[in-house]
Amino acid sequence: MRPRLRFLVDISAGLLSAAVFLAALLIYRQNIDLRAQIAGLAADSERRKVELENNFSQLSDRFDALAARTEQDIDSSRTGTRGDVKRLQSHFTESFSSVQGRLEEMAGDLNRLRPDQAIEKIGAATLVASPSPTADDPMPGAARLEQDLAFMQGMEESRDFYAAGRYEEAVRKLSPLLDKQPANPDILLYFAASLFRANPGETANYAVIERHLKAVIKERKENVIALDTLGALCMERGRWAEGLEWLSQSILQEPEKVEALRNAGSCALNAGALDIAQSYFDKAAALAPSEADLWYFSGSAYASAGKNAAAVERFQKCLSVQPRHVAAHLKAGLCLRDLGRTDEAIEHVSASLAARLSFEAMDALGDCYNANGDPAAAEDRWRLSLGLITQNSTDKKQKSAGVYEKLTRSSWKRGDRAACKTYALEGLKNNSAAILQAYLGMCYMALGDEAKGVALLQRVRDQNPNSEASSIARQALGQGSQ
């Protein structure tokens, strides 16, 4: 049997077992009331007493048969089909109605015998699922039972919708149930979880979802659906540390649930808890080794902690599953560059560029060539990277300033003062970085405009104490060049 169907069977069987328990409790209460009634009839009619005792005996036998049959059906339903569960429900409803009818008939007998007491006592012993009409609750017992069965069916269908990923349908099904029972934890759980997963980006729903799920957690601290959904909700809000707390509790309940491990790892990574992120991603990747992204995320967690060798190992596992994983090639290249394995780094970064042109990859390739001792190739890639900066990106100025700083340093180092001056001036158009001003001052001095260069270097020295730029300026002023 498929796992979800087995789950439905067990749930239905559990609900019916609960109903049997309630019926048994009711019959027990009725036994007491009826026996008391019978004892009080001796003065009125010995014949009625004998008749009622016989009826009661028959009723008990019938209920014993019902209980035995229900127990047998529940046991068989655990390995049966959905149809078996439907038949079990039908058997139970049919037999239950028969028992209820006999109780009502006996109540009528008592009412005829002692009208001053019988109605009150029998009313108190009516089935819990089908209470007698009162001033506050005028609904007849049969109607109440029908309503309860409709409620159970609505909950079952809602769970089916949720399990099938039909979240909007689950929300529509649960909305009227929630109106009738606003504190029911099952309704709150599936309504909130379905509402979130139907549209995770709908911020207007967040407060309601969070309130409902926390109400569920208050009663059911270990409910995995509630814990997972709260964790995912925190991720949408960027509340990484809180999301990690919820998801960590979920993982305690289901330690091999890959989705929870992945989400917990993401929360930990964004919260700066790198050791925890590494642990969760490693566990997730070990459970699902064919999911390339899990290896990539694990490698990223190690790279963020500066554990480059471990990171490269995981990026390579990612690439063994998905050879054209662009981000894994790039990050593997960066880690290999930092490890001094520049030839391998160039290979990986070039593979990333072959799959998709990007500023980050082109800039990194320039870094790799520079580390490999080829400044001309490095400057060529850095210049190309400038054209790949997204024009409307919020960090455009920062990115371009960083590239121009590399170009300025490289050209000065190889002795091309004119190129160095050009790069420094271009960089200063978007960013007044002190390091660019220092190199520009040196270029002015080297190219014959010493007064202008000295004035600029003095300003850098005075305005940026204890910085690299200030150190370069002092050295240039003392030696005239560097």
C-alpha positions in Angstrom: 0.0 0.0 0.0 1.3 3.5 -0.8 2.4 5.5 2.3 -0.2 8.3 1.9 -3.0 5.8 1.6 -1.8 3.9 4.6 -1.8 7.2 6.5 -5.4 7.9 5.4 -6.4 4.4 6.5 -4.8 4.8 9.9 -6.3 8.2 10.4 -9.8 7.0 9.5 -9.4 4.0 11.7 -8.3 6.2 14.6 -11.3 8.5 14.2 -13.7 5.5 14.2 -11.9 4.1 17.3 -12.5 7.4 19.0 -16.2 7.3 18.0 -16.5 3.8 19.4 -15.0 5.0 22.7 -17.5 7.8 22.9 -20.3 5.4 22.2 -19.1 3.1 24.9 -18.9 5.9 27.4 -22.4 6.9 26.5 -23.8 3.4 26.8 -22.1 3.2 30.2 -23.9 6.3 31.3 -27.1 5.1 29.9 -26.7 1.8 31.7 -26.6 3.6 35.0 -29.6 5.8 34.2 -31.7 2.9 32.8 -30.9 0.6 35.7 -31.9 3.3 38.1 -35.1 3.8 36.1 -35.8 0.1 36.1 -35.3 -0.1 39.9 -37.8 2.7 40.4 -40.5 0.9 38.3 -41.1 -1.9 40.7 -44.0 -0.1 42.4 -45.6 0.7 39.1 -45.4 -2.4 37.1 -43.4 -5.6 37.5 -44.3 -6.6 34.0 -42.7 -3.4 32.6 -39.6 -4.0 34.7 -39.1 -7.5 33.2 -39.8 -6.2 29.7 -37.3 -3.3 30.0 -34.6 -5.6 31.5 -35.0 -7.9 28.5 -34.7 -4.9 26.1 -31.7 -3.7 27.9 -30.1 -7.2 27.7 -30.8 -7.3 23.9 -29.3 -3.8 23.6 -26.1 -4.8 25.4 -25.8 -7.9 23.2 -26.2 -5.7 20.1 -23.6 -3.2 21.2 -21.2 -6.0 22.1 -21.6 -7.3 18.5 -21.1 -3.9 17.1 -17.9 -3.3 19.1 -16.5 -6.7 18.1 -17.3 -6.1 14.4 -15.8 -2.6 14.5 -12.6 -3.9 16.2 -12.3 -6.6 13.5 -12.9 -4.1 10.7 -10.4 -1.6 12.1 -7.7 -4.3 12.3 -8.4 -5.4 8.7 -8.5 -1.8 7.5 -4.9 -1.2 8.4 -3.8 -3.4 5.5 -6.8 -2.7 3.3 -7.7 -0.1 0.8 -9.4 3.2 0.8 -12.6 1.3 -0.1 -12.3 -0.8 3.0 -12.2 2.4 5.1 -15.4 3.7 3.4 -17.1 0.4 4.1 -16.0 0.5 7.7 -17.5 4.0 8.0 -20.7 2.7 6.4 -20.9 -0.3 8.8 -20.3 1.8 11.8 -22.8 4.5 10.9 -25.5 1.9 10.0 -25.0 -0.1 13.2 -24.7 3.0 15.4 -28.0 4.3 14.0 -29.7 1.0 14.9 -28.4 1.2 18.5 -29.5 4.8 18.7 -33.0 4.0 17.5 -33.4 1.3 20.1 -32.4 3.7 22.8 -34.9 6.2 21.7 -37.6 3.5 21.7 -36.7 2.5 25.3 -36.7 6.2 26.3 -40.3 6.3 24.9 -41.3 3.4 27.2 -39.9 5.1 30.2 -41.6 8.4 29.3 -45.0 6.7 29.2 -44.4 5.1 32.5 -43.0 8.1 34.5 -43.5 11.2 32.5 -42.2 13.4 35.3 -38.7 11.9 35.2 -38.2 9.9 32.1 -37.7 12.7 29.6 -35.1 14.5 31.7 -33.1 11.4 32.4 -33.1 9.9 28.9 -32.2 13.3 27.5 -29.1 13.4 29.7 -28.0 10.0 28.3 -28.4 10.7 24.6 -25.4 10.0 22.4 -22.7 12.6 22.6 -22.5 12.8 18.8 -26.3 13.5 18.6 -27.5 15.4 21.7 -31.2 16.1 22.3 -32.5 19.5 21.3 -32.3 22.2 23.9 -33.1 25.9 24.1 -29.5 26.7 23.3 -29.0 23.9 20.8 -32.2 23.1 18.9 -30.6 20.8 16.4 -32.1 17.3 16.4 -29.8 14.4 17.2 -29.9 13.0 13.7 -29.0 16.3 12.2 -26.1 16.7 14.6 -24.7 13.3 13.7 -25.0 14.2 10.0 -23.2 17.4 10.6 -20.4 15.7 12.6 -19.9 13.2 9.8 -19.8 16.0 7.2 -17.2 17.7 9.4 -15.0 14.6 9.5 -15.3 14.1 5.8 -14.3 17.8 5.2 -11.2 17.3 7.3 -10.3 14.2 5.5 -10.6 15.9 2.1 -8.6 18.9 3.3 -5.8 16.6 4.4 -5.9 14.9 1.0 -5.7 18.3 -0.7 -2.7 19.3 1.4 -0.9 16.0 0.8 -1.4 16.3 -2.9 -0.1 19.9 -3.0 -3.5 21.4 -3.8 -3.2 24.1 -1.2 -5.7 26.6 -2.5 -8.4 23.9 -2.6 -7.5 23.0 1.0 -7.9 26.6 2.1 -11.3 26.8 0.5 -12.4 23.6 2.1 -11.2 24.6 5.6 -12.4 28.2 5.7 -16.0 27.3 6.6 -14.8 24.7 9.1 -12.6 27.3 10.7 -15.6 29.7 11.1 -17.4 27.0 13.0 -14.5 25.8 15.1 -12.0 28.6 15.4 -9.9 26.9 18.1 -9.7 23.4 16.6 -5.9 22.7 16.3 -6.3 20.4 13.3 -8.2 23.1 11.3 -5.7 25.8 12.4 -2.8 23.6 11.3 -3.9 22.6 7.9 -5.5 26.0 7.1 -2.3 28.0 8.1 0.1 25.5 6.4 -2.0 25.5 3.2 -2.5 29.2 3.2 1.3 29.7 3.3 2.3 27.1 0.8 -0.4 28.3 -1.7 1.5 31.6 -1.9 4.6 31.9 0.2 5.3 35.4 -0.9 2.0 36.9 0.1 3.0 39.0 3.1 -0.6 40.0 4.0 -1.1 36.4 5.2 2.0 36.2 7.4 0.4 37.4 10.7 -2.6 35.0 10.5 -0.4 32.1 9.5 2.0 32.7 12.4 -0.8 33.2 14.9 -2.5 30.0 13.9 0.6 27.9 13.9 1.9 29.1 17.2 -1.5 28.2 18.7 -1.0 24.7 17.4 2.5 24.5 18.8 1.2 25.6 22.2 -0.8 22.4 22.3 1.4 20.2 20.1 5.0 21.2 20.6 6.4 18.5 18.3 4.0 18.9 15.3 6.4 18.7 12.3 4.0 20.4 9.8 3.7 23.4 12.1 7.5 23.6 12.9 8.4 23.3 9.2 5.9 25.9 8.1 7.0 28.4 10.8 10.6 27.8 9.7 9.8 28.5 6.0 7.8 31.5 7.0 10.8 32.9 8.9 13.0 32.3 5.8 10.6 34.4 3.7 10.9 37.2 6.2 14.6 36.9 6.5 14.4 36.0 10.2 17.2 33.4 9.9 18.0 32.8 13.5 14.3 32.2 14.4 13.8 30.0 11.4 16.8 27.9 12.5 15.2 27.4 15.9 11.9 26.1 14.5 13.5 23.9 11.9 16.0 22.4 14.4 13.0 21.3 16.5 11.5 19.7 13.4 14.7 17.8 12.7 14.7 16.4 16.2 11.4 14.7 15.3 12.4 13.7 11.7 16.2 13.7 11.5 16.2 12.3 8.0 13.9 14.8 6.4 16.0 16.4 3.6 13.8 19.5 3.0 14.0 20.5 6.7 17.8 19.9 6.7 18.2 22.0 3.6 16.2 24.8 5.0 17.8 24.7 8.4 21.2 24.8 6.7 20.2 27.9 4.7 19.0 29.6 7.9 22.3 28.8 9.6 24.4 29.9 6.7 22.6 33.3 6.5 22.7 33.7 10.3 26.4 33.1 10.3 26.2 29.8 12.2 28.7 28.2 9.7 29.5 25.0 11.7 25.7 24.2 12.0 25.2 25.0 8.3 28.0 22.6 7.4 26.5 19.9 9.6 22.9 20.2 8.2 24.0 20.4 4.6 26.3 17.5 4.9 23.5 15.3 6.4 21.1 16.4 3.7 23.6 15.6 0.9 24.4 12.2 2.4 20.7 11.4 2.4 20.2 12.6 -1.1 23.6 12.4 -2.9 22.0 12.8 -6.3 20.8 16.3 -5.5 23.6 18.5 -6.8 22.5 21.7 -5.0 22.9 20.0 -1.6 26.6 19.5 -2.3 26.8 23.0 -3.6 25.3 24.5 -0.5 27.5 22.4 1.7 30.6 23.6 -0.2 29.4 27.2 0.1 29.1 26.8 3.9 32.7 25.5 4.1 34.0 28.2 1.7 32.3 30.9 3.9 34.3 29.5 6.8 37.5 29.6 4.9 37.8 25.8 4.7 38.7 25.9 1.1 39.9 22.3 0.7 36.7 20.9 2.2 34.7 23.2 0.1 36.4 22.1 -3.2 35.7 18.5 -2.3 32.0 19.2 -2.1 31.9 21.4 -5.2 33.5 18.6 -7.1 30.8 16.2 -5.8 28.2 18.6 -7.0 29.9 18.8 -10.5 30.0 15.0 -10.7 26.2 15.0 -10.5 25.7 18.2 -12.6 28.8 18.9 -14.7 27.4 22.3 -15.9 26.6 23.7 -12.5 27.7 27.3 -13.1 27.9 28.5 -9.5 29.8 25.4 -8.4 32.4 25.9 -11.1 32.9 29.5 -10.0 33.2 28.9 -6.3 35.4 25.9 -6.8 37.7 28.2 -8.9 37.8 30.9 -6.2 38.7 28.3 -3.5 41.4 26.8 -5.7 42.8 30.2 -6.4 43.0 30.9 -2.7 44.7 27.5 -2.3 47.3 28.5 -4.9 46.1 25.9 -7.4 45.7 28.5 -10.1 45.7 26.3 -13.2 42.8 24.3 -11.8 41.2 27.6 -10.8 41.4 28.9 -14.3 39.8 25.7 -15.7 36.8 25.9 -13.4 36.2 29.7 -13.8 36.5 29.4 -17.6 33.9 26.6 -17.5 31.6 28.9 -15.5 32.0 31.6 -18.1 31.4 29.2 -21.0 28.1 28.3 -19.5 27.1 31.9 -18.6 28.8 35.3 -18.9 28.9 37.1 -15.6 30.8 39.9 -13.9 31.8 37.7 -11.0 33.3 35.0 -13.1 35.2 37.4 -15.5 36.5 39.4 -12.5 37.6 36.1 -10.8 39.3 34.9 -14.0 41.3 38.1 -14.0 42.3 37.4 -10.4 43.4 33.9 -11.4 45.6 35.1 -14.3 47.1 37.7 -12.0 47.9 35.1 -9.3 49.4 32.9 -12.1 51.8 35.7 -13.1 50.1 37.0 -16.3 49.2 40.6 -15.6 48.4 41.4 -19.3 45.8 38.6 -19.4 44.5 39.6 -16.0 44.0 43.3 -17.0 42.2 42.1 -20.2 39.7 40.1 -18.2 39.2 42.9 -15.7 38.4 45.4 -18.4 35.9 42.9 -19.9 34.3 42.5 -16.5 33.4 46.2 -16.3 31.1 45.7 -19.3 29.3 42.9 -17.5 28.2 44.9 -14.4 24.4 45.2 -14.3 23.7 48.8 -15.0 20.9 49.1 -12.4 22.6 47.1 -9.7 22.8 48.8 -6.3 26.5 47.9 -5.9 27.6 49.0 -9.4 29.9 51.8 -8.1 31.5 49.4 -5.5 32.1 46.8 -8.1 33.6 49.1 -10.7 35.8 50.8 -8.1 37.2 47.4 -7.1 38.1 46.6 -10.7 39.7 49.9 -11.3 41.8 49.5 -8.2 43.1 46.2 -9.5 43.8 47.7 -12.9 45.6 50.7 -11.3 47.8 48.5 -9.1 48.6 46.1 -11.9 49.6 48.8 -14.4 51.7 50.7 -11.8 53.4 47.4 -10.9 54.4 46.7 -14.5 55.6 50.3 -14.9 52.9 51.7 -17.2 52.3 55.1 -15.5 50.0 56.5 -18.3 47.7 53.5 -18.1 47.8 53.7 -14.3 46.8 57.4 -14.4 43.9 56.6 -16.8 42.6 53.7 -14.7 42.8 55.9 -11.5 40.9 58.8 -13.1 38.2 56.4 -14.4 37.8 54.8 -11.1 37.5 58.2 -9.3 34.5 59.2 -11.5 32.3 56.9 -9.5 34.2 56.4 -6.2 36.5 58.7 -4.4 38.5 55.8 -3.0 41.7 57.0 -1.1 43.8 54.2 -2.7 43.0 55.5 -6.2 43.9 59.0 -5.1 47.2 57.8 -3.8 48.1 56.1 -7.0 47.0 59.1 -9.0 49.2 61.4 -6.9 52.2 59.1 -7.6 51.3 59.1 -11.4 51.3 62.9 -11.4 54.7 63.0 -9.8 56.1 60.3 -12.1 54.7 62.0 -15.2 56.3 65.4 -14.3 53.5 67.2 -12.5 55.2 67.0 -9.1 53.4 69.9 -7.3 50.0 68.4 -8.2 51.1 65.0 -7.1 52.5 66.1 -3.8 49.4 68.1 -2.9 47.2 65.1 -3.6 49.4 62.7 -1.7 49.5 65.1 1.4 45.7 65.3 1.4 45.5 61.5 1.3 48.0 61.1 4.1 46.2 63.6 6.3 42.6 62.6 5.7 43.1 58.8 5.8 45.4 58.0 8.8 46.3 54.4 9.5 45.2 53.2 6.1 47.0 51.6 3.2 46.5 54.7 1.1 48.1 56.9 3.8 51.1 54.5 4.0 51.6 54.6 0.2 51.3 58.4 0.3 53.9 58.8 3.0 56.3 56.5 1.3 55.8 58.4 -2.0 56.4 61.7 -0.4 59.5 60.5 1.3 61.0 58.8 -1.8 59.3 60.6 -4.6 58.1 57.3 -6.1 57.4 53.7 -5.2 
